[in-house]
Amino acid sequence: MTWIIDGHQDIACEAILHCRDYKRPVAAARAAEPDDPTNRITLGYPEYREAGIGIIFPTVFLEKIADGPDNPIPAVQYRNGDEFHRAALAQLDFYRRWNDDPDGKFRLLRTRAEYDALVSALDQGEPAPIGLVPLMEGTEGLRSFSDLDEYIEAGLRIVGPVWAGGRWCGGGMNDPSDGFTAAGYDLLNALSGRGLILDVSHMNKKSAEIAIERYDGVVIASHCNCISLLRRPRNQRLLHDDTIRLMIERGGVIGVVPCNFFLNSEWRTGDDRRLVTLDTLADHIDHICQLAGSADHAAIGTDLDGGFGYPSIPYEMNNIGGLGKIRAVLAKRGYEPSDIAKICHANWQRILEKGAFQ
């Protein structure tokens, strides 16, 4: 079975905020949670294995809250740079503790030797832990560029500057004319100087294109779909064809998202789930491949459980375990096994080997 790299999962923040144990089966976790018909958990260790997931880019995601009498939720929210720093380290420590757990289910990948050993086992179908390569989603609260060094020491290898946007550059909900600020250009230099992979997800079109063209390092979009395939896109965080072409020219990779809201702009929770399928997701993969003329730039970045879950995922997926069915969907469309392997894992591997594990 062709194994999968998932380029974006919001694990630590969701586990801490909702007291979720992602090592449990999804069914057991759902039974233990208050019933939420709009957003049920989709991630669990047995389901990772069912899908054939071998490596995940798990996020460090923090929510900015306004100053006031309410204290931030520890390790999830922040009001200032000091709180951002403590919370970021707490989420990175979450992944360290997974790495150190004697159960051996997960391995935090810090060195090329660790990465090579895991990939070798995955390629040969041998038993192996699931690899973790942390990604910071949003750095609006960053206290100091020097703090990046501490995050790198803790395992951080990929940084997406924007979630809401504004401090560094324009985000998906900002004015389309917003580009990079002077501080934003300084941030790009700080990231490239440390060899970090840049994630343009959540940037508006103008900012994403500036970042792709100017960043002196490896560039990706960990979780973005194609805006040209949606009738009424809700914000600017989806990628325009011009932006996709720039990403292709830079040798970057785009992870498509199996979130119904970003696959069908008419989708609403409660709609017939058959309206959005893995074929819909494959449309976005295929669109990137057609623009590129190859399968070298499309990948997967699920964004689970990042504020959405079941039932807002394609019809064939009850949870992350169903993601593996994308292989058969692509094969039915005529994709060769070698191209399916690129989309499932080899394209992300190329990025990791150029950036995180040179």
N, C-alpha and C positions, 0 to 999 in steps of 0.2 A: 504494500500500500504506500502510495506517495505521501510522505509526511508533510505537515503544514507548519509554517511560521505565521502566527497572528501578530500583525504589526501594531496592535493597539487594544489593550484591555485595561479598564479602570478597576483594578483589583483592590489595592490598599484602601483607597478612600471609601469604596462601597463596603468593604469588609468591616472597616472601623465604624462607619456611619450607621450601618444597618446590622451590625453584629453578625455578619455572614461568615460562615466557615466554608470556603471554597474547596476544601478537601473532601467534603461530604458529597454524596450523590444529590443531584438537583431535586429529585422528588422528596428526599428527606428534608432538605433545606426549605423547600416550599411549604411542607407540612408544619414546620416549626415557626414560620413567619405569619404575621397577620395577613389575611387574604387581601391582595390588591389586584383586582381584575385587569388593571391597566399596565402593571409593571411587575411581573414575576421574575424571580431570579432565573438566570440561564446558564450560569457557570458552575462547574463542579469537576473534581479530579477524574472520576470515572468517565464523564462526558468528554473531557479533554482527550482521554485515551481512545474513546470511541471515534472521535473525529480524526485522530492521528496527529494531534498537535504536538510538536516537538520543541518549539521555542515560542515564547511570548515576549512582546515588548510591554511590560506592565507599567502603568503610569504613576507619577507623582502629581496628583491633581489637588489643588487647594482652592477653596472658595473665599473670595474677598467679601467681608461684611462691613457695614458702616460703623463708625465709632458710635458708642452708646453704652448704656448700662449693661447690656447683655454680653457675657463673655463668649468668645468663639468656642466652638466644639473642638476639643483638643485633637491635634493631628489631622484636622479636616478643614478648619476655617482660620482666617487671620484678619487682623486689622492693620498691622504695620509690618515692617521688615523683620523685626525680631521674632514676631509670632510666625511669620512665613518661614523663617529659617528653622525654627524649632519643629514646625509641622512637617516641613520637607524632610528633615532628618528622621522624624518619626516614621514617615511612610517608607523611606529607604530602609530603615531598621526593620520594618515589617517584612520586607523581602529578604533581609539578612537572616531573620529568624526562621523563615521558611527554608532557606539554604542550610541552616544549622540543625534543623530538625532531624533526629535520627531516622525518621520514616523514609528519608531519601527521595521524596517525591519531586522536589524542585532543586535546581542548582543555579545559583547566581553566577553568571558568566562574567568574570573580571579580566581574564587573560586569554591570549590566543591559544595557549595550550589547553585550557579548559574548554574553549569553544571547539577546537579541532577534535578533541576526544569525544565530545558529545555528538558532533555532526557525523563522525565516523561510525559511532554506534547506531545513530538514526538511519544512516544510509544502508547499514548492513542488517537492519531490522532487529538489532540486539536490545535487550532491556536497558532503559536509560531514564534518568530523571528528565523533567521538563525544564528547559533552559529559560532563564530570565535575563533580559537586557533592559534595564529601566529607562523610561522616557519621561521627561518632565513636560507636562502639558500646561503651559501658561507660566510665565515668569514675571507677571506684573508686580508681584510683591517682593521681587529679589532685592535683598538688602545691599549687597555689594557683589561686584564681579568676582572678587576673591572667594566668596562663598562657593562658587562653582567648583573650586578645587576640592573642597570638602565633600561635595556631592559626588564628584568623580571618584574620589577615594572610596566612597560608599557604593559605587557601582553604576552611577549615571553615565549613559553613553549617548543619549539622544535628547535634544531640547527643542520644544515647540514654544517660541516666545509668547504666543498669543492664545488666550481663550476668549476673553471679552474684547481685548484690544484697547488702544488709546495711549498707553505709556510709551510703547516702543514703535507701534505702527497701527494701521487700520485693521480691525477685526471684522468678522462676518456681519456684525450688527451695526458697524460704524458707517459714516458717510463714505460713499465710494471714492471720493477724492482724497481721503486720508491715506497718506503714505508713511514712510519712515520718518521718525523724529531724529534729531541729532543724537539723542541718547540711544535710539534704536540702532543707528549705524555703529555706535560704540559697542553695543551688545553683540552685533554680528561679528565684530572684530574680536571681542572677548571669547565668543564661542569658537570661531575658526582657529584662533590662536591656541586653543586647548584641544583641538582635534575632534570636537563634538559634531555629531551629525545634526543638521538643521532640519526641523519639521515645519513646513509652511501651513499645516492644517489650521483652520480657523482664521487665517488672514483673508482680507478682502482681495479682490483681483489685483489692484494696483500694488499693494504691499507684497503679495505673493510673487508677482513678476519681478519686482525690484530685488527681493531676497534671492530668487532663483538665479538671476543674472549676476548679482554682485557677491554672493557668498563664496568665500574662498575655502571651500570644503565640500563635503558630500551633502546633497539636498534630497529630501523625500517629502511626500505628503502621506502621513501614516494612516489617515482615515478620511478620505474624500471621495465623493462621487462626481459624476459628470453633469454639469448644469444644463447642457444642451439636450439631455434626455428627459428633463422635467418640464412640464407645462407651466407651472407657477411656482418656481423655487421660492422658499421662504426667507432665505437670506443669502449673503454673498460667500458663505464658506465653501460652497461647491465650486468645482474647477471649470473654468471656461476652456474651450478648445485651444485658444491661443496660449493659455497658461500650461495646459497639458503638453503642447508642443515644445514650449520652453523647457519643461521638466525633462522631456525626452532628449532634447539637445544636450542637456547637462548630464545625461546618464542616470537620472533619478528614477525613483519607483513610487507608484501611487497605490495605496491600499484601499480597496473598495469596501464599503460599509453595508452590511446586511440589516440596515435599519429602514423600515418601511417608509418613514417620513422622508428619507433621502433617496428613495427609489421610486416613489409615486407621490407627487405633491398633493394629490387629492385624498390620499389615505388619511383616515381618522380612526382612532381607537374604537373598536366595536364593529368596524367594517368586516365584510367577508374576507377572511384571510387568504382565500384563493385569488384575490386581486393582485397580490404581490408574491412572487415565487422566486425560487433560485434562478429561474430563467431570466427574471427581471434583473437580478444581480449580475448574471452573466452578460446581459446587455451592456452594462457599464464596463466590465472587463473587456468585452469585445470592442467597445468603442475606443478604449485606450489602445488596444492592440492594432486596430485599423489605422488610427492616427500615426502610430509608430511604424507600421509595416512589419511588426514582429511582436512576439510575446515577451519581450525583454523588460517591459516597464510596468506591467500590471501585477498586483499582488492583493493580499487580503489584510484588512485592518478592521476588526469587527466593532470596536468601540463598546463592547459589552463589559459590564452591565452599566454603562455610563449614562444613567438617567432614563434608560429605556430597557425593556426586556420583552418577555413573552406577554402579550401576543403580537407586539409590533416588530416581528421578525418574519422572514419569508415563510410561506405556508409549510414547506417541508421540514422546517426547523421547530421543534418544541423547545430546544435548548442548544447549546454549543455543539453537542454531539452530532446534530444534523448537518453541521457545516461540511462534513466530509462528502456529502452528496454532491457538492459542486464539481467534484472530479467527473462523475458520470454525466452531468449536465454539459460540461465542456467537451467531453469525448463525443457526446451525441451531436455537438455542433461541428465536429470535424477536427478538433484540436488534437495534435499528436501527443503521445505520452511525454515526450521531452518538453513540449510547450506547457502542458499541464503541470509538470514538475517545476518549471520556471515560475508559474503563477502561484503555485502552492508554497514553494519555499526557496527556489534557487535565486530568484531576483532579490529577495531580502538577504540571502546569503552574500550575494555580490556586494550589497550595500554595507553589510557588517564587515566584510573583509577589506573593503576600501576605507572604511571609517573607524568603526569601533575596535576592530581586531586586525590592524595592519601587520 
